[in-house]
Amino acid sequence: MNRQQLLGSAATWFDQGGLLSAMRHRVACPTASDNRPPPEALEAYLTQQMMPLLQPMGFECAVVANPVPGNGPMLIARRIEDPALPTVLSYGHGDTVSGQDASWRQGLSPWTLTVEGDRWYGRGTADNKGQHSINLAALGQVLEARQGRLGYNVTLLLEMGEETGSPGLREICLQQRDVLRADVFIASDGPRVHAAKPTVFLGSRGIINFALRLKSRERAYHSGNWGGVLTNPGTVMAHAVASLTDAHGRILVEGLRPEPPSAEIRAALRGVAIGGDVDDPALNEGWGEPGLSAAERLMAWNTLEVLALGCGAPERPINAIPSAAVAHCQLRFVPGTPWQDLQAIVQAHLNDRGFSDIAVEVIAATPATRLGMDSPWIDWLCQSIERSVNKPVTLLPNLAGSLPNDAFAEILGLPTLWVPHSYPACAQHAPNEHMLASVAREGLLLMSGLFWDLGEADSAPWRTC
């Protein structure tokens, strides 16, 4: 079988319901990792869904306990044709956020796959069961086409805690570094820039969640008896938060502003349109850092968001000066940002403006990573995709969101390439999550071509990185 025949066979398998059948079973496994205690379904997904798929493909599978107690296990699956051959490391996560069952529209359920036209509804269809299912199906298509030989080795790492911050993933990568040793990392997560545009990204922005807390006294006091002589922490907090950005979202904390995007980053993002897809929100003109395009604000700049702001009882306000106030904030950041120093940077900023009573608490963080734009893997990957689907590829230096890419880029030292099979309006983490069958089909074709091309003699740049 040649490459074109492979793509035809993969398309036929999809059109006959191959992926749809597999996804019905995987969506039905309620793998919400943000429930406590974690459900037994986390391990069941690995042992009952993944291992029966991988073992007939020649993978040796091992379920690894999470080194962080109270979190789901991981699966390391290895298919070694020859230790002398190069190795691809891939990744996925079988956990999801909570189902939010009551909030799905009538006729839909998070744990039942429902097809409506081009949309396949169900929790995990977009994030991430559907995406790694596409990749594994493509690998199976290539194995069948090449009569059981790929021409390279494959290692797959599946975790069951990405939606809770990937606890234990970095420890596993450190502990299992020799087992996970590879030459390149290729995986799928996150959205394309647009449903109709095959996309490749090379890393992700980092994320750090932090809280501002102000406690002025032990209890609330009547606003008529004490208003005007007692500090109101809600008022103070509102002014403190307003000092972090201007009224248009431009960051005012100097230490959290990144270096301007490089010429090569700006060139890569030139012409990349943001939004305009079905269900996408309208962009707000004038919001964010001036002088940058929408794509540059998303992928090449830092953004500081207020996620929640509270004092008193907003659902039932009373005539009292509240005792305390809190603001939950988030910084999405690009490589080079001194994120490890955020607590000190923000605290100094607040102190300088008279808000020294407000305490800054860092809650969670994930580093930013980005493969260098000069990697020979980039052109090779884009050319492979374009050859399979006859479309140009949108190349993003990094995802605007965040992924645990540092585990692969920094701990394992790999060139990292992400090929997403979702789209921005997929409603991941929300009610009515769905994948588009058209994107899934195209994803299967481009991944089948990619896995085929990796096995072509002297095709992939294994030895030039």
C-alpha positions, 0 to 999 in steps of 0.5 A: 500500500502506498501513501495515497492508498493509506489516506483512502483507507483511513477515510473509509474507516472513518466514514464507516463509523470506526472513530464514532464507535470508539468514541461512544465507549470512551465518552461513556467512561465518566473520568472527571478528575476534578471530583474528590476522591478521584473516581475509579473510572480514571484507572478503568479508562486506561485498563479497559479502554486503552490497553485493549486497543494498544496491546494488539498494536504491539505496545507493552503497557504499564499502569504507573501509580501517581507519585502524588497521593490522591491522584489518578494513575498514568499509562506508559505504553511502548512499541519498540521495533528496534532499540536502534531506531528513533523514537516518537513520544506522544501524549494524551489525557483521558481525564475530563472536567466534571460533567456539569450534567444539569447544565447541558441543553435538553437532549444532551448528556456529558457521558453519552455521545450524541451526533447532531450533524457535524457535531459529536457532543459529549464530555471529552470529545474535544478535550482530550479523548477525541484527540488522542483517539484520532492519533491512535487510530491513525497509527493503527492505520499506518501499522496495517498499511505497512504490515505491522512495521513503522520504521521507528519506535513509539512511546505513549504517555497517557495521564489522568489528571491534566484537568487538575494541573497534571499532578505527578506528571513531572515527577514521572518524567523525571523518574522514568526519563530513560523509559521515556527517552525519545527523539521528538514529541508529537501530540494533540491537545487544544484547539486549532486557530479556526475549524477549517485551518490545520494548525501546528503549535510549538509550546504554550503560554504559562499560567499562574493563578494568584489571589489578593487577600485583605482582611480588615477586621474579624467581622462585618459592622453596620454601615450606618453606624460605622460607615465613613470611619471604618476601612471598607476592604471591598473598596480598597480591593477594587482600587488595588485590582484597578492598579494592575491593569488600565481600563482597557486591560493593558498590564500596568505591573512593569515586572509582568510585561514581557519583552516585545515579540521578536521579528520571527514571532511577529512574522509567524503570526502575521495574517493569523486571524482570531475569531470569526468561527461559528459561536466565537465571540466578537473581539473587543477593539481596543482591549489589551496591549496597544500596537499588537495584532489580536494574534500577537496579544494571544500568543506573544504577549502576557494577559492578566485576568480577574477571574473572581472578585468578592466581598460580603454576600453578593447573592444577598447583600446586607447593610454592613461593611464587610470584614474582608475581600479577595480577588482571584487573578491569573497571568497567562505569560510567554517565555522569558517572564519572571513568573517565579517572582510574581508574588514579590513583583505584585506585592512590591507593586501594591506596597508602592501604591499604598496597598501594603495590607493586601497579601499576595498568594500564589496558588498554582503555576505552569511554565511557558515553553516554545520550540525554537522557530529554527527547528527542522521539524517545523517545516517537515511537519507542515509539509507533511500535513499540507501534502495530506489535506491539500491545505496550508498550515497555520503555524503558531509559536505557542498555544495561547492556553497552557499545557504541561509542555515543560515536562517534555520540552525541559525535563525530557529535552525534546522538540515539541510539536502539537497538532490540535484536532479541536476548534475554539468554540468546542465548549471544552470545560463547559456544557455541550462540549463537542468535536466536529466530525469534519475536523476529526476526519481531517485530523485522522488523514493528516496524522495518518500521513504524518505517521507514514512519513515518519517511517520513510527513509531519510524523510524525517529530520531525526538526526539533524536536531 
